[in-house]
Amino acid sequence: MLAQVVADVFGLRFEDIRVNTDLDTGKDAWSIASGNYSSRFAGAVAGAAQVAATRLRGRMAALVAGQLNCRADDVRFAGGKVFSDANPDNSLSFSRVAAAGHWAPGTLPDGQEAALRETAFWTPEPLKAPTDADHINSSACYGFIFDFCGVEIDRTTGAVRIDRYVTMHDAGRLLNPLLVEGQILGGFAHAVGTALYEEYAYGDDGRFLSGTFADYLVPTACEVPVPVILHRESPSPVTPLGAKGVGEGNCMSTPACLANAVADALGGPVPSLPLTPAKIAALIHPPEPPRPTAAAGVTAAPAPSASGGRGLTGEGSREVPATPEQVWAILLDPKELAALLPGCEALDLVGANAYRAEVVVGIGPVRGRYTAEVALSNLDPPNALTLTGSGTSALGSGSGTGHVTLERTLTGTRVTYRYGASVGGKVAAVGGRMLDSASRLLIGQFFEKLVARAGGTAAPAEHPSLLTRLLRFLGLKQ
């Protein structure tokens, strides 16, 4: 932009101008009104650059007027040349005139400084000093924006789709329409994220749930439609170039516009931004009743647990080649129990039938170390017991209760279990099908180890194919 402004003053190509953006506050002038920020660049900085370039052009015209046999007011700059308005053929190259003070200072008129440099300070009238009440006008001019849009809401999912978006801007004189369009598109994309996607999410226990881009949604080019951009140019009377600010407009107008459109579609107020499908669906649909638990197997409960996590329930049984007394002894021996728990690295007895464990558990792409508290209660040796536990880690938390019964059979003992559990945090963000698969896998590992510790033969090791392992990872195959 600065190169374009200066090139227009001197009649050059903007490629001929090199802009030095270095700033050393030890020697370079700076104030709160300068710099490329806060929508003040086109109005303030570019305007000051134009003032400096115009002054320097006047000095160069005075230097070359004698050589062109004309008055300084009649000197023109265009097409990389300096010439007389009355006789365009009588011209000199711009580079020759600009370099004269360096290469041939003797050709300069008497009293003219050889160095061609200029420092300009520009302050508009509205930017006055603070009043006695400490009131101040922080902006020389104000741009305007007007937005309207049409949205479509999926009644089933609550997803919001922008059908058409129109935005009109009055940024004063547009110095570079292409840059203005880029700023509008960038601000609009950020605003769509603010309105529909980006959210700082916290759990009921205060944990931050959207600390990675896997959880903090940012719209891509696929989610951001191209708006219809319109302009109304009313040049500012207080800036040298008539320009106003434009860079921040849609960041502020678009979230309000989309929220109003959604509110109009729903016929009532909307919750706080972002307008995620979950928030919109909660306004459209009544609360869903909990889905009945399946008769057998591990199923994911659709309703969240009381702590805001994901619920899991399950039941099953397994034949163990040992007497109930032998199985009971294994379950109540801390060393044996530590060997049975998948991922258990340490198990300490902290009270009567109460343990503290360090467990490493991986579910799909999520893997974490949990500190777990485990307790055995309702002991009916060697027939039944209840096991309760809870664990926490940086990835989330979990808790659950399980009831185990031992029934003597002709070949050993049938161990029957029934449990309910809930998980929260990043682990809860893993798909329900993957959680179910992981639960079945961990329970299967527990019983394989129990069979082996009881004197039986563990199931032979498998060598599944890559496809089978992939299906198991996705929870599509046991």
C-alpha positions in Angstrom: 0.0 0.0 0.0 2.8 2.5 0.9 4.7 1.6 -2.3 1.5 2.3 -4.3 0.9 5.6 -2.6 4.5 6.8 -3.1 4.7 5.5 -6.6 1.5 7.5 -7.5 3.1 10.7 -6.3 6.3 10.3 -8.3 4.8 8.7 -11.4 6.6 5.4 -10.9 5.7 1.7 -10.8 5.0 0.5 -7.3 7.6 -2.3 -7.9 10.2 0.6 -8.1 9.5 1.5 -4.4 11.2 -0.3 -1.5 9.4 0.1 1.8 11.6 -0.2 4.9 9.4 -1.4 7.7 12.1 -1.5 10.4 11.4 0.6 13.5 13.9 1.6 16.1 12.1 3.7 18.8 15.5 5.0 19.8 15.7 7.1 16.7 12.5 6.7 14.8 9.4 8.8 15.6 6.5 6.9 17.0 3.2 7.8 18.6 -0.1 6.1 19.6 -1.5 7.3 16.3 1.1 5.6 14.1 1.6 2.1 13.0 -0.2 -0.6 11.0 -2.9 -1.5 13.6 -6.3 -0.7 14.8 -7.6 0.2 11.3 -5.5 3.4 11.2 -3.0 2.5 8.5 -4.8 3.8 5.4 -6.0 6.9 7.1 -2.9 7.8 9.2 0.2 6.1 8.0 -0.5 6.1 4.3 -1.7 9.7 4.5 1.6 10.7 6.3 3.6 8.9 3.6 1.7 10.8 0.9 2.4 14.1 2.6 6.2 13.3 2.8 6.3 12.1 -0.8 4.5 15.3 -2.0 6.9 17.5 -0.2 9.9 15.6 -1.6 8.4 15.8 -5.1 8.3 19.6 -4.7 11.9 19.8 -3.7 12.9 17.6 -6.7 10.9 19.9 -9.0 12.8 22.9 -7.7 16.1 21.0 -8.4 15.3 20.2 -12.0 13.3 23.3 -13.1 16.5 25.1 -14.2 17.5 22.2 -16.4 14.1 22.0 -18.0 13.9 25.7 -18.5 10.5 26.0 -16.7 9.0 26.9 -13.4 9.0 24.4 -10.6 5.2 24.5 -10.6 5.3 23.3 -14.3 7.4 20.2 -13.6 5.5 16.9 -14.0 6.3 13.3 -12.9 5.0 10.4 -14.9 6.1 7.2 -16.5 9.4 7.2 -14.7 10.4 10.6 -16.2 10.5 14.2 -15.0 9.4 16.8 -17.7 8.0 20.2 -18.4 4.2 20.4 -18.7 4.6 22.7 -21.6 7.2 20.5 -23.4 6.9 16.8 -22.5 9.7 15.9 -24.9 12.1 17.9 -22.7 12.5 15.3 -20.0 15.0 13.6 -17.7 14.8 10.1 -16.2 13.5 10.1 -12.6 16.6 8.1 -11.4 18.9 10.7 -12.9 17.2 13.5 -11.1 17.1 11.5 -7.8 20.8 10.6 -8.0 22.1 14.0 -8.9 22.8 15.0 -5.3 24.9 11.9 -4.9 26.8 11.7 -8.2 26.9 15.3 -9.3 26.2 17.7 -6.4 27.7 20.5 -8.4 24.7 20.5 -10.7 22.3 21.4 -7.8 21.1 25.0 -7.5 22.8 27.1 -4.8 21.4 26.5 -1.3 19.8 23.2 -2.2 20.5 20.2 0.1 22.1 17.2 -1.7 20.3 14.6 0.4 16.7 13.8 -0.7 14.8 12.8 2.4 11.7 14.0 4.2 10.0 13.3 7.5 6.4 14.2 7.8 4.1 14.4 10.9 0.3 14.5 10.2 -2.4 15.1 12.8 -6.0 15.7 11.9 -8.1 18.3 13.7 -10.4 15.7 15.4 -7.5 14.2 17.3 -7.2 16.8 20.0 -5.6 16.5 23.4 -7.7 15.0 26.2 -10.1 17.3 27.9 -10.0 18.2 31.6 -12.5 15.3 32.1 -10.0 13.0 30.3 -12.2 12.5 27.3 -10.5 11.9 24.0 -11.5 11.0 20.4 -9.2 8.0 19.5 -10.1 7.9 15.8 -9.9 10.5 13.1 -12.7 8.9 11.0 -15.2 6.1 11.2 -16.0 3.4 8.6 -19.5 1.9 8.3 -20.8 -1.6 7.6 -24.2 -3.0 6.8 -24.8 -6.8 6.8 -27.7 -9.1 6.1 -27.9 -12.8 5.5 -30.1 -15.9 5.0 -29.5 -19.1 7.0 -30.9 -22.6 6.9 -31.1 -24.8 10.0 -31.3 -28.6 9.9 -34.2 -29.6 12.1 -32.7 -32.9 13.0 -29.1 -32.0 13.8 -29.4 -28.3 14.6 -26.6 -27.5 12.1 -26.6 -23.9 10.7 -25.8 -23.3 7.0 -25.3 -19.9 5.5 -27.3 -19.7 2.3 -26.3 -16.1 1.3 -24.4 -13.3 3.0 -24.2 -9.7 1.8 -21.9 -7.2 3.4 -21.6 -3.5 2.4 -18.7 -1.3 3.5 -18.0 2.4 3.5 -14.3 2.6 4.0 -13.9 6.0 2.4 -11.7 6.1 -0.7 -10.5 2.6 -1.5 -6.7 2.8 -2.1 -6.4 -0.8 -3.2 -9.7 -2.7 -3.7 -8.0 -6.1 -3.9 -6.4 -5.6 -0.4 -9.8 -4.4 0.9 -11.5 -7.5 -0.4 -8.9 -9.7 1.3 -9.3 -7.9 4.6 -13.1 -8.3 4.4 -12.9 -12.0 3.5 -10.4 -12.6 6.4 -12.5 -10.8 8.9 -15.6 -12.7 7.7 -13.9 -16.1 8.1 -12.8 -15.3 11.6 -16.4 -14.1 12.4 -18.0 -17.3 11.1 -15.7 -19.2 13.4 -16.8 -17.0 16.3 -20.4 -17.4 15.5 -20.7 -21.1 14.7 -17.6 -23.1 15.7 -14.9 -21.8 18.0 -15.6 -22.3 21.7 -13.6 -22.4 25.0 -15.3 -25.4 26.5 -14.9 -26.4 30.2 -16.2 -29.5 32.0 -18.4 -29.4 35.1 -15.2 -29.8 37.2 -13.5 -26.8 35.6 -11.2 -28.8 33.2 -10.4 -27.1 29.9 -11.9 -29.4 27.2 -10.9 -27.6 24.0 -7.1 -27.2 24.3 -6.2 -28.8 20.9 -7.5 -28.3 17.4 -9.0 -31.8 17.7 -11.6 -30.2 20.1 -11.4 -26.5 19.2 -13.1 -26.2 15.8 -11.8 -23.7 13.3 -13.7 -23.2 10.0 -11.8 -24.1 6.8 -12.5 -22.9 3.3 -15.2 -25.6 3.0 -17.3 -24.0 5.8 -16.9 -20.4 4.9 -19.0 -19.2 2.0 -18.0 -16.3 -0.2 -20.0 -13.3 0.8 -21.4 -10.7 -1.7 -19.2 -7.7 -1.0 -20.5 -4.2 -1.9 -18.9 -0.8 -1.4 -20.1 2.7 -0.9 -17.2 5.2 -1.1 -17.7 8.4 0.9 -14.1 9.9 1.2 -13.2 11.1 4.7 -12.8 14.9 4.8 -10.1 14.7 7.5 -7.5 12.3 6.1 -5.1 13.2 3.3 -6.2 10.3 1.0 -9.9 10.3 2.1 -9.4 6.7 3.4 -11.0 5.1 6.4 -10.5 1.8 8.2 -11.9 -1.5 7.0 -9.9 -4.4 8.5 -12.0 -5.1 11.6 -15.6 -4.6 10.3 -16.9 -8.2 9.8 -15.2 -9.5 13.0 -17.8 -7.4 14.8 -20.8 -7.3 12.5 -21.0 -10.9 11.3 -21.5 -12.7 14.6 -24.4 -10.4 15.5 -25.9 -10.8 12.0 -25.8 -14.6 12.1 -27.2 -14.7 15.7 -30.1 -12.5 14.6 -30.7 -14.7 11.6 -30.8 -17.8 13.7 -33.1 -16.2 16.2 -35.4 -15.1 13.5 -35.5 -18.7 12.1 -36.2 -20.2 15.5 -38.7 -17.5 16.5 -37.0 -16.7 19.8 -33.7 -15.8 21.4 -30.6 -17.8 20.9 -28.0 -19.0 23.5 -24.5 -17.5 23.7 -22.2 -17.9 20.8 -21.0 -20.1 19.2 -24.3 -21.5 17.9 -23.1 -25.1 17.8 -25.5 -27.9 16.6 -25.9 -29.1 20.1 -27.1 -25.8 21.4 -29.5 -25.3 18.5 -30.8 -28.9 18.7 -31.5 -28.3 22.4 -33.8 -25.4 21.5 -35.6 -27.4 18.8 -36.0 -30.8 20.5 -37.2 -31.7 24.0 -34.8 -33.7 26.2 -34.4 -37.3 24.9 -35.4 -40.1 27.3 -32.6 -42.6 28.2 -32.3 -45.5 25.9 -33.1 -48.9 27.5 -30.0 -50.9 28.4 -29.4 -54.0 26.3 -29.8 -57.4 27.9 -26.2 -58.4 27.5 -22.9 -57.1 26.3 -21.3 -53.7 26.7 -23.4 -50.8 25.5 -22.8 -47.1 25.6 -25.5 -45.2 27.5 -26.8 -42.3 25.4 -27.5 -40.0 28.3 -24.5 -38.4 30.0 -23.6 -39.3 33.5 -24.3 -37.0 36.4 -20.7 -35.6 36.1 -21.2 -34.7 32.5 -19.3 -37.7 31.1 -20.2 -40.7 28.9 -22.0 -43.6 30.6 -21.1 -47.3 30.0 -22.9 -50.4 31.2 -22.2 -54.1 30.6 -22.5 -57.6 31.8 -21.2 -61.1 31.0 -19.7 -64.3 32.3 -16.6 -66.4 31.9 -15.7 -70.0 32.9 -12.5 -70.3 35.0 -10.8 -73.7 35.6 -10.5 -73.3 39.4 -12.7 -73.7 42.5 -14.6 -70.6 43.8 -12.2 -70.6 46.8 -9.2 -70.4 44.6 -10.6 -67.6 42.5 -11.7 -65.7 45.6 -8.1 -66.0 47.0 -6.7 -64.6 43.7 -9.1 -61.6 43.7 -8.3 -60.6 47.3 -4.5 -61.0 47.0 -3.0 -57.5 46.1 -0.1 -59.0 44.1 -2.4 -61.3 42.2 -5.0 -58.5 41.6 -2.2 -56.2 40.3 -1.1 -58.8 37.8 -4.7 -59.2 36.6 -5.5 -55.5 36.0 -4.6 -54.5 32.4 -2.0 -51.7 32.4 -1.5 -51.8 36.2 2.0 -50.6 37.1 1.6 -50.4 40.9 -1.1 -51.5 43.5 -0.8 -50.5 47.1 -3.0 -51.6 50.0 -4.2 -48.4 51.7 -6.9 -49.8 54.0 -9.1 -52.8 54.6 -9.8 -54.2 51.1 -8.9 -50.7 49.7 -6.2 -50.1 47.1 -4.5 -47.3 45.3 -3.3 -48.1 41.7 -1.2 -46.6 39.0 -2.7 -47.7 35.6 -1.8 -46.8 32.0 -4.8 -47.2 29.7 -5.0 -46.4 26.0 -8.3 -46.0 24.0 -7.7 -45.5 20.3 -5.6 -42.4 19.9 -6.0 -41.4 23.6 -3.5 -42.8 26.1 -3.0 -41.7 29.7 -1.8 -42.6 33.2 -4.5 -42.8 35.8 -4.3 -42.8 39.6 -7.1 -45.0 40.7 -8.8 -45.7 44.0 -10.2 -49.3 44.2 -12.3 -50.8 47.1 -13.9 -54.2 47.6 -17.2 -54.3 49.6 -20.3 -56.5 50.2 -17.9 -59.5 50.6 -19.7 -62.9 50.7 -16.8 -65.4 50.4 -16.5 -67.2 48.1 -19.7 -66.3 46.4 -19.9 -62.5 45.6 -18.3 -59.1 46.0 -18.8 -55.5 44.9 -15.9 -53.6 43.4 -16.0 -49.7 43.2 -13.3 -47.5 41.7 -12.5 -44.0 40.4 -9.5 -42.6 38.5 -8.2 -39.3 37.3 -5.6 -38.2 34.8 -4.7 -35.2 32.6 -7.0 -36.7 29.9 -10.1 -37.0 32.1 -11.7 -39.0 34.8 -13.7 -42.2 35.3 -15.6 -44.0 38.0 -17.7 -47.2 38.2 -19.1 -50.0 40.2 -19.2 -53.7 39.4 -20.8 -56.7 41.0 -19.1 -60.1 40.7 -20.5 -63.5 41.6 -18.8 -66.9 41.7 -20.8 -70.0 40.9 -19.3 -73.5 41.2 -19.5 -75.7 38.1 -18.5 -79.2 37.1 -15.3 -77.9 35.5 -14.5 -74.9 37.8 -16.1 -71.6 38.5 -18.4 -69.4 36.4 -17.6 -65.7 37.1 -20.5 -63.4 36.3 -20.1 -59.7 36.3 -22.3 -56.7 35.9 -21.0 -53.1 35.9 -21.9 -49.4 35.3 -19.3 -46.7 34.7 -18.8 -43.2 33.4 -15.9 -41.4 31.8 -15.3 -37.7 31.3 -12.8 -35.3 29.7 -10.9 -36.1 26.5 -11.5 -39.8 26.9 -15.3 -39.1 26.7 -14.7 -37.4 23.4 -13.7 -40.7 21.9 -16.5 -42.3 19.9 -18.9 -44.5 21.8 -18.2 -47.5 19.6 -14.5 -47.2 20.3 -15.1 -47.0 24.1 -17.3 -50.1 23.9 -14.6 -52.0 22.0 -11.9 -50.8 24.5 -14.1 -52.0 27.4 -14.5 -55.4 25.9 -10.8 -55.7 25.2 -9.8 -54.7 28.8 -12.3 -57.2 30.3 -11.1 -59.9 28.0 -7.5 -59.3 29.0 -8.5 -59.5 32.7 -10.2 -62.9 32.3 -7.4 -64.3 30.1 -5.0 -63.5 32.9 -7.4 -64.8 35.5 -7.7 -68.2 33.7 -3.9 -68.4 33.4 -3.3 -67.5 37.1 -5.9 -70.1 38.1 -4.0 -72.9 36.5 -5.8 -73.0 33.1 -4.5 -72.4 29.7 -4.9 -68.9 28.2 -6.3 -68.5 24.8 -3.7 -69.0 22.0 -2.1 -65.8 20.7 -3.7 -64.5 17.6 -1.9 -63.0 14.6 -4.8 -61.0 13.0 -4.5 -59.4 9.6 -4.0 -55.6 9.2 -7.7 -55.3 8.2 -8.9 -57.2 11.3 -6.7 -55.0 13.6 -8.0 -51.8 11.9 -11.6 -53.0 12.4 -10.9 -53.7 16.0 -9.3 -50.3 16.5 -12.4 -48.7 15.1 -14.7 -50.9 17.3 -16.2 -52.6 14.3 -15.0 -56.1 15.1 -14.4 -58.0 18.3 
